Amino acid sequence: MLPKEDDMLEELKKIRALLEPKPAPAAPAPKGLWAEFMAFISKYGVLGLAVGFIIGLYLGNVVQALVKDILLPAIGLAIPGMKDLASYKVTVASQVFGPGDFLVYLITFIIVAFVVFLVVKIAKRWGME
């Protein structure tokens, strides 16, 4: 190669080295118990897991009350001779609908969902995802 071509090749190598992205510097470890706790929550998605668990728990109660207190007595009325589907008793006229538990669970679910919504909203303001 000619000396001029060697110089150009060296210049291109320098330009390429300058254009390559540098590795990002490692984030400093959080200092203090509160900072470590916040880093743990944001890194592992603990808040999202907790929200899903709490909502799922109370939604399960709502569905259970709906089935136990409203749907099963209706099915028991529709099938003559069955008071309770689990015990297969023979009384039809004494079917008791129990919407009270269902309404309590529904109201509880709505209240808990609202509180969890507020917790998530506050957590987002604090920068946690």
N, CA and C atoms as an extended XYZ file, in Angstrom:
387
Properties=species:S:1:pos:R:3:atomname:S:1:resname:S:1:resid:I:1 pbc="F F F"
N         0.821       -1.191        0.000 N   MET     1
C         0.000        0.000        0.000 CA  MET     1
C         0.864        1.253        0.000 C   MET     1
N         0.306        2.260       -0.505 N   LEU     2
C         0.995        3.540       -0.535 CA  LEU     2
C         0.921        4.179        0.844 C   LEU     2
N         1.889        5.005        1.183 N   PRO     3
C         1.875        5.650        2.496 CA  PRO     3
C         0.629        6.501        2.710 C   PRO     3
N         0.122        7.105        1.663 N   LYS     4
C        -1.075        7.945        1.781 CA  LYS     4
C        -2.290        7.087        2.136 C   LYS     4
N        -2.390        5.905        1.549 N   GLU     5
C        -3.502        4.996        1.840 CA  GLU     5
C        -3.414        4.482        3.270 C   GLU     5
N        -2.202        4.229        3.751 N   ASP     6
C        -2.022        3.784        5.133 CA  ASP     6
C        -2.497        4.857        6.114 C   ASP     6
N        -2.174        6.100        5.807 N   ASP     7
C        -2.597        7.203        6.669 CA  ASP     7
C        -4.123        7.319        6.689 C   ASP     7
N        -4.744        7.155        5.522 N   MET     8
C        -6.208        7.231        5.445 CA  MET     8
C        -6.857        6.087        6.226 C   MET     8
N        -6.267        4.907        6.105 N   LEU     9
C        -6.793        3.748        6.819 CA  LEU     9
C        -6.684        3.956        8.329 C   LEU     9
N        -5.590        4.500        8.787 N   GLU    10
C        -5.411        4.784       10.216 CA  GLU    10
C        -6.430        5.819       10.696 C   GLU    10
N        -6.664        6.843        9.896 N   GLU    11
C        -7.648        7.875       10.255 CA  GLU    11
C        -9.052        7.276       10.344 C   GLU    11
N        -9.402        6.409        9.391 N   LEU    12
C       -10.718        5.761        9.416 CA  LEU    12
C       -10.869        4.869       10.654 C   LEU    12
N        -9.823        4.196       11.048 N   LYS    13
C        -9.865        3.365       12.259 CA  LYS    13
C       -10.090        4.231       13.497 C   LYS    13
N        -9.442        5.397       13.533 N   LYS    14
C        -9.632        6.306       14.666 CA  LYS    14
C       -11.066        6.822       14.720 C   LYS    14
N       -11.611        7.155       13.547 N   ILE    15
C       -12.993        7.642       13.488 CA  ILE    15
C       -13.953        6.551       13.948 C   ILE    15
N       -13.712        5.329       13.478 N   ARG    16
C       -14.573        4.204       13.885 CA  ARG    16
C       -14.523        4.003       15.401 C   ARG    16
N       -13.332        4.093       15.978 N   ALA    17
C       -13.188        3.922       17.422 CA  ALA    17
C       -13.942        5.013       18.179 C   ALA    17
N       -13.934        6.228       17.640 N   LEU    18
C       -14.644        7.324       18.294 CA  LEU    18
C       -16.170        7.174       18.181 C   LEU    18
N       -16.631        6.576       17.105 N   LEU    19
C       -18.074        6.445       16.884 CA  LEU    19
C       -18.710        5.258       17.607 C   LEU    19
N       -17.896        4.292       18.014 N   GLU    20
C       -18.462        3.139       18.711 CA  GLU    20
C       -18.977        3.573       20.074 C   GLU    20
N       -20.170        3.060       20.460 N   PRO    21
C       -20.746        3.473       21.747 CA  PRO    21
C       -19.919        2.947       22.918 C   PRO    21
N       -19.790        3.787       23.884 N   LYS    22
C       -19.051        3.422       25.090 CA  LYS    22
C       -19.997        2.666       26.019 C   LYS    22
N       -19.503        1.714       26.781 N   PRO    23
C       -20.375        1.020       27.742 CA  PRO    23
C       -20.838        1.999       28.809 C   PRO    23
N       -22.101        1.833       29.194 N   ALA    24
C       -22.674        2.732       30.197 CA  ALA    24
C       -21.995        2.487       31.541 C   ALA    24
N       -21.735        3.551       32.266 N   PRO    25
C       -21.123        3.361       33.581 CA  PRO    25
C       -22.129        2.696       34.522 C   PRO    25
N       -21.627        1.867       35.398 N   ALA    26
C       -22.492        1.154       36.342 CA  ALA    26
C       -23.120        2.165       37.298 C   ALA    26
N       -24.403        1.950       37.568 N   ALA    27
C       -25.107        2.840       38.485 CA  ALA    27
C       -24.561        2.625       39.889 C   ALA    27
N       -24.407        3.698       40.619 N   PRO    28
C       -23.898        3.530       41.982 CA  PRO    28
C       -24.928        2.805       42.843 C   PRO    28
N       -24.444        1.990       43.742 N   ALA    29
C       -25.340        1.249       44.632 CA  ALA    29
C       -26.049        2.241       45.547 C   ALA    29
N       -27.348        2.002       45.790 N   PRO    30
C       -28.073        2.924       46.673 CA  PRO    30
C       -27.505        2.888       48.086 C   PRO    30
N       -27.524        4.046       48.716 N   LYS    31
C       -26.991        4.144       50.073 CA  LYS    31
C       -28.137        4.368       51.034 C   LYS    31
N       -28.128        3.669       52.112 N   GLY    32
C       -29.155        3.808       53.123 CA  GLY    32
C       -30.236        2.746       52.952 C   GLY    32
N       -30.865        2.406       54.054 N   LEU    33
C       -31.884        1.356       54.059 CA  LEU    33
C       -33.085        1.727       53.196 C   LEU    33
N       -33.540        2.959       53.282 N   TRP    34
C       -34.709        3.384       52.499 CA  TRP    34
C       -34.416        3.327       51.001 C   TRP    34
N       -33.240        3.790       50.600 N   ALA    35
C       -32.875        3.778       49.186 CA  ALA    35
C       -32.749        2.345       48.667 C   ALA    35
N       -32.178        1.451       49.482 N   GLU    36
C       -32.073        0.051       49.083 CA  GLU    36
C       -33.450       -0.578       48.950 C   GLU    36
N       -34.339       -0.244       49.873 N   PHE    37
C       -35.707       -0.773       49.825 CA  PHE    37
C       -36.428       -0.292       48.570 C   PHE    37
N       -36.306        0.980       48.252 N   MET    38
C       -36.952        1.525       47.058 CA  MET    38
C       -36.369        0.893       45.793 C   MET    38
N       -35.065        0.669       45.758 N   ALA    39
C       -34.433        0.028       44.607 CA  ALA    39
C       -34.932       -1.406       44.461 C   ALA    39
N       -35.098       -2.098       45.574 N   PHE    40
C       -35.614       -3.473       45.545 CA  PHE    40
C       -37.026       -3.510       44.985 C   PHE    40
N       -37.868       -2.612       45.458 N   ILE    41
C       -39.260       -2.587       44.992 CA  ILE    41
C       -39.319       -2.274       43.500 C   ILE    41
N       -38.559       -1.296       43.052 N   SER    42
C       -38.628       -0.921       41.639 CA  SER    42
C       -37.968       -1.962       40.743 C   SER    42
N       -36.908       -2.607       41.210 N   LYS    43
C       -36.198       -3.575       40.375 CA  LYS    43
C       -37.000       -4.849       40.172 C   LYS    43
N       -37.618       -5.362       41.199 N   TYR    44
C       -38.289       -6.650       41.122 CA  TYR    44
C       -39.793       -6.544       40.910 C   TYR    44
N       -40.346       -5.372       40.789 N   GLY    45
C       -41.775       -5.224       40.514 CA  GLY    45
C       -42.648       -5.714       41.655 C   GLY    45
N       -42.184       -5.528       42.868 N   VAL    46
C       -42.909       -6.014       44.032 CA  VAL    46
C       -44.260       -5.323       44.154 C   VAL    46
N       -44.301       -4.053       43.830 N   LEU    47
C       -45.550       -3.316       43.954 CA  LEU    47
C       -46.612       -3.873       42.997 C   LEU    47
N       -46.229       -4.144       41.764 N   GLY    48
C       -47.174       -4.721       40.811 CA  GLY    48
C       -47.655       -6.081       41.239 C   GLY    48
N       -46.758       -6.884       41.790 N   LEU    49
C       -47.135       -8.203       42.283 CA  LEU    49
C       -48.109       -8.084       43.442 C   LEU    49
N       -47.853       -7.169       44.349 N   ALA    50
C       -48.738       -6.982       45.502 CA  ALA    50
C       -50.115       -6.499       45.057 C   ALA    50
N       -50.156       -5.572       44.122 N   VAL    51
C       -51.436       -5.067       43.615 CA  VAL    51
C       -52.230       -6.203       42.974 C   VAL    51
N       -51.573       -6.996       42.133 N   GLY    52
C       -52.247       -8.118       41.489 CA  GLY    52
C       -52.767       -9.123       42.501 C   GLY    52
N       -51.986       -9.400       43.524 N   PHE    53
C       -52.405      -10.352       44.549 CA  PHE    53
C       -53.616       -9.844       45.324 C   PHE    53
N       -53.570       -8.588       45.743 N   ILE    54
C       -54.669       -8.031       46.546 CA  ILE    54
C       -55.954       -7.962       45.723 C   ILE    54
N       -55.867       -7.466       44.496 N   ILE    55
C       -57.049       -7.374       43.642 CA  ILE    55
C       -57.591       -8.782       43.366 C   ILE    55
N       -56.706       -9.720       43.082 N   GLY    56
C       -57.135      -11.097       42.823 CA  GLY    56
C       -57.806      -11.725       44.021 C   GLY    56
N       -57.292      -11.450       45.204 N   LEU    57
C       -57.868      -12.005       46.429 CA  LEU    57
C       -59.307      -11.527       46.622 C   LEU    57
N       -59.526      -10.243       46.511 N   TYR    58
C       -60.868       -9.715       46.728 CA  TYR    58
C       -61.801      -10.007       45.558 C   TYR    58
N       -61.291      -10.052       44.357 N   LEU    59
C       -62.125      -10.449       43.228 CA  LEU    59
C       -62.575      -11.895       43.394 C   LEU    59
N       -61.702      -12.740       43.913 N   GLY    60
C       -62.077      -14.121       44.209 CA  GLY    60
C       -63.208      -14.188       45.224 C   GLY    60
N       -63.174      -13.319       46.239 N   ASN    61
C       -64.266      -13.268       47.222 CA  ASN    61
C       -65.578      -12.845       46.587 C   ASN    61
N       -65.513      -11.878       45.678 N   VAL    62
C       -66.727      -11.414       44.998 CA  VAL    62
C       -67.331      -12.549       44.163 C   VAL    62
N       -66.493      -13.240       43.419 N   VAL    63
C       -66.987      -14.338       42.584 CA  VAL    63
C       -67.522      -15.472       43.451 C   VAL    63
N       -66.831      -15.774       44.541 N   GLN    64
C       -67.291      -16.833       45.440 CA  GLN    64
C       -68.651      -16.493       46.043 C   GLN    64
N       -68.846      -15.260       46.470 N   ALA    65
C       -70.132      -14.854       47.022 CA  ALA    65
C       -71.225      -14.887       45.958 C   ALA    65
N       -70.897      -14.473       44.742 N   LEU    66
C       -71.862      -14.513       43.644 CA  LEU    66
C       -72.332      -15.948       43.401 C   LEU    66
N       -71.398      -16.862       43.343 N   VAL    67
C       -71.759      -18.261       43.084 CA  VAL    67
C       -72.519      -18.854       44.254 C   VAL    67
N       -71.999      -18.678       45.474 N   LYS    68
C       -72.579      -19.312       46.664 CA  LYS    68
C       -73.949      -18.748       47.023 C   LYS    68
N       -74.112      -17.436       46.968 N   ASP    69
C       -75.324      -16.811       47.493 CA  ASP    69
C       -76.361      -16.471       46.430 C   ASP    69
N       -76.000      -16.455       45.167 N   ILE    70
C       -76.967      -16.068       44.139 CA  ILE    70
C       -77.162      -17.169       43.096 C   ILE    70
N       -76.080      -17.652       42.523 N   LEU    71
C       -76.223      -18.626       41.440 CA  LEU    71
C       -76.666      -20.010       41.927 C   LEU    71
N       -76.041      -20.522       42.993 N   LEU    72
C       -76.425      -21.856       43.464 CA  LEU    72
C       -77.872      -21.927       43.946 C   LEU    72
N       -78.395      -20.958       44.696 N   PRO    73
C       -79.818      -21.016       45.042 CA  PRO    73
C       -80.723      -20.938       43.810 C   PRO    73
N       -80.319      -20.159       42.797 N   ALA    74
C       -81.123      -20.093       41.572 CA  ALA    74
C       -81.126      -21.442       40.856 C   ALA    74
N       -79.976      -22.093       40.807 N   ILE    75
C       -79.901      -23.424       40.198 CA  ILE    75
C       -80.720      -24.412       41.021 C   ILE    75
N       -80.669      -24.267       42.346 N   GLY    76
C       -81.469      -25.136       43.220 CA  GLY    76
C       -82.960      -24.962       42.994 C   GLY    76
N       -83.409      -23.753       42.688 N   LEU    77
C       -84.831      -23.528       42.379 CA  LEU    77
C       -85.186      -24.122       41.019 C   LEU    77
N       -84.264      -24.068       40.097 N   ALA    78
C       -84.528      -24.566       38.749 CA  ALA    78
C       -84.583      -26.088       38.701 C   ALA    78
N       -83.856      -26.753       39.587 N   ILE    79
C       -83.847      -28.216       39.620 CA  ILE    79
C       -84.704      -28.662       40.798 C   ILE    79
N       -85.876      -29.206       40.546 N   PRO    80
C       -86.768      -29.600       41.638 CA  PRO    80
C       -86.116      -30.640       42.545 C   PRO    80
N       -86.358      -30.480       43.832 N   GLY    81
C       -85.860      -31.443       44.807 CA  GLY    81
C       -84.467      -31.146       45.327 C   GLY    81
N       -83.839      -30.067       44.907 N   MET    82
C       -82.483      -29.754       45.375 CA  MET    82
C       -82.485      -28.431       46.136 C   MET    82
N       -82.237      -28.509       47.443 N   LYS    83
C       -82.107      -27.273       48.205 CA  LYS    83
C       -80.684      -26.735       48.087 C   LYS    83
N       -79.736      -27.617       48.260 N   ASP    84
C       -78.328      -27.251       48.182 CA  ASP    84
C       -77.654      -28.234       47.242 C   ASP    84
N       -76.990      -27.732       46.252 N   LEU    85
C       -76.385      -28.624       45.269 CA  LEU    85
C       -75.341      -29.540       45.886 C   LEU    85
N       -74.687      -29.112       46.947 N   ALA    86
C       -73.645      -29.932       47.557 CA  ALA    86
C       -74.232      -31.078       48.366 C   ALA    86
N       -75.367      -30.880       49.015 N   SER    87
C       -75.916      -31.927       49.889 CA  SER    87
C       -77.114      -32.649       49.272 C   SER    87
N       -77.645      -32.172       48.180 N   TYR    88
C       -78.786      -32.790       47.469 CA  TYR    88
C       -79.986      -33.049       48.385 C   TYR    88
N       -80.353      -32.019       49.162 N   LYS    89
C       -81.551      -32.163       49.999 CA  LYS    89
C       -82.781      -31.907       49.155 C   LYS    89
N       -83.910      -32.271       49.656 N   VAL    90
C       -85.121      -32.303       48.833 CA  VAL    90
C       -86.057      -31.124       49.085 C   VAL    90
N       -85.659      -30.047       49.535 N   THR    91
C       -86.556      -28.925       49.785 CA  THR    91
C       -86.347      -27.854       48.724 C   THR    91
N       -87.437      -27.473       48.054 N   VAL    92
C       -87.326      -26.474       46.992 CA  VAL    92
C       -87.850      -25.124       47.467 C   VAL    92
N       -88.920      -25.148       48.204 N   ALA    93
C       -89.584      -23.894       48.583 CA  ALA    93
C       -88.757      -23.061       49.556 C   ALA    93
N       -87.842      -23.664       50.246 N   SER    94
C       -87.088      -22.910       51.249 CA  SER    94
C       -85.741      -22.396       50.725 C   SER    94
N       -85.659      -22.217       49.426 N   GLN    95
C       -84.419      -21.647       48.876 CA  GLN    95
C       -84.247      -20.225       49.393 C   GLN    95
N       -83.061      -19.913       49.861 N   VAL    96
C       -82.778      -18.589       50.418 CA  VAL    96
C       -81.691      -17.928       49.575 C   VAL    96
N       -82.029      -16.836       48.997 N   PHE    97
C       -81.018      -16.062       48.283 CA  PHE    97
C       -80.292      -15.206       49.304 C   PHE    97
N       -78.994      -15.110       49.218 N   GLY    98
C       -78.202      -14.349       50.173 CA  GLY    98
C       -77.373      -13.279       49.508 C   GLY    98
N       -77.997      -12.231       48.999 N   PRO    99
C       -77.194      -11.191       48.344 CA  PRO    99
C       -76.411      -10.331       49.333 C   PRO    99
N       -76.663      -10.478       50.624 N   GLY   100
C       -75.963       -9.659       51.610 CA  GLY   100
C       -74.461       -9.865       51.562 C   GLY   100
N       -74.005      -11.125       51.606 N   ASP   101
C       -72.571      -11.391       51.539 CA  ASP   101
C       -71.985      -10.891       50.228 C   ASP   101
N       -72.717      -11.107       49.154 N   PHE   102
C       -72.231      -10.655       47.848 CA  PHE   102
C       -72.032       -9.140       47.841 C   PHE   102
N       -73.001       -8.413       48.359 N   LEU   103
C       -72.872       -6.949       48.383 CA  LEU   103
C       -71.729       -6.491       49.287 C   LEU   103
N       -71.555       -7.171       50.429 N   VAL   104
C       -70.448       -6.821       51.323 CA  VAL   104
C       -69.117       -7.050       50.620 C   VAL   104
N       -68.971       -8.203       49.956 N   TYR   105
C       -67.726       -8.480       49.239 CA  TYR   105
C       -67.529       -7.506       48.075 C   TYR   105
N       -68.602       -7.159       47.392 N   LEU   106
C       -68.496       -6.227       46.274 CA  LEU   106
C       -68.055       -4.845       46.751 C   LEU   106
N       -68.673       -4.356       47.809 N   ILE   107
C       -68.291       -3.052       48.360 CA  ILE   107
C       -66.853       -3.092       48.874 C   ILE   107
N       -66.492       -4.188       49.538 N   THR   108
C       -65.124       -4.335       50.025 CA  THR   108
C       -64.140       -4.315       48.867 C   THR   108
N       -64.468       -5.026       47.798 N   PHE   109
C       -63.600       -5.058       46.623 CA  PHE   109
C       -63.416       -3.660       46.041 C   PHE   109
N       -64.500       -2.917       45.919 N   ILE   110
C       -64.413       -1.567       45.357 CA  ILE   110
C       -63.547       -0.661       46.243 C   ILE   110
N       -63.719       -0.761       47.547 N   ILE   111
C       -62.930        0.054       48.469 CA  ILE   111
C       -61.449       -0.322       48.392 C   ILE   111
N       -61.168       -1.635       48.404 N   VAL   112
C       -59.778       -2.087       48.346 CA  VAL   112
C       -59.151       -1.689       47.010 C   VAL   112
N       -59.894       -1.845       45.918 N   ALA   113
C       -59.362       -1.466       44.601 CA  ALA   113
C       -59.041        0.028       44.567 C   ALA   113
N       -59.887        0.858       45.191 N   PHE   114
C       -59.634        2.292       45.221 CA  PHE   114
C       -58.387        2.621       46.041 C   PHE   114
N       -58.230        1.956       47.180 N   VAL   115
C       -57.050        2.185       48.014 CA  VAL   115
C       -55.787        1.755       47.278 C   VAL   115
N       -55.845        0.611       46.614 N   VAL   116
C       -54.681        0.140       45.855 CA  VAL   116
C       -54.373        1.118       44.718 C   VAL   116
N       -55.413        1.639       44.080 N   PHE   117
C       -55.220        2.648       43.035 CA  PHE   117
C       -54.485        3.861       43.591 C   PHE   117
N       -54.868        4.309       44.780 N   LEU   118
C       -54.202        5.460       45.395 CA  LEU   118
C       -52.751        5.141       45.718 C   LEU   118
N       -52.487        3.925       46.210 N   VAL   119
C       -51.114        3.530       46.523 CA  VAL   119
C       -50.267        3.538       45.257 C   VAL   119
N       -50.806        3.010       44.164 N   VAL   120
C       -50.064        2.983       42.898 CA  VAL   120
C       -49.825        4.393       42.395 C   VAL   120
N       -50.831        5.251       42.533 N   LYS   121
C       -50.684        6.643       42.082 CA  LYS   121
C       -49.584        7.358       42.867 C   LYS   121
N       -49.548        7.145       44.171 N   ILE   122
C       -48.510        7.753       45.009 CA  ILE   122
C       -47.143        7.170       44.651 C   ILE   122
N       -47.108        5.863       44.420 N   ALA   123
C       -45.832        5.215       44.079 CA  ALA   123
C       -45.295        5.753       42.749 C   ALA   123
N       -46.164        6.019       41.806 N   LYS   124
C       -45.716        6.588       40.526 CA  LYS   124
C       -45.153        7.986       40.719 C   LYS   124
N       -45.770        8.752       41.620 N   ARG   125
C       -45.240       10.092       41.900 CA  ARG   125
C       -43.861       10.031       42.527 C   ARG   125
N       -43.617        8.983       43.302 N   TRP   126
C       -42.314        8.798       43.934 CA  TRP   126
C       -41.305        8.214       42.961 C   TRP   126
N       -41.744        7.875       41.748 N   GLY   127
C       -40.816        7.368       40.748 CA  GLY   127
C       -40.706        5.863       40.707 C   GLY   127
N       -41.567        5.151       41.417 N   MET   128
C       -41.531        3.678       41.399 CA  MET   128
C       -42.460        3.205       40.301 C   MET   128
N       -42.067        2.162       39.627 N   GLU   129
C       -42.901        1.586       38.558 CA  GLU   129
C       -43.241        0.173       38.905 C   GLU   129
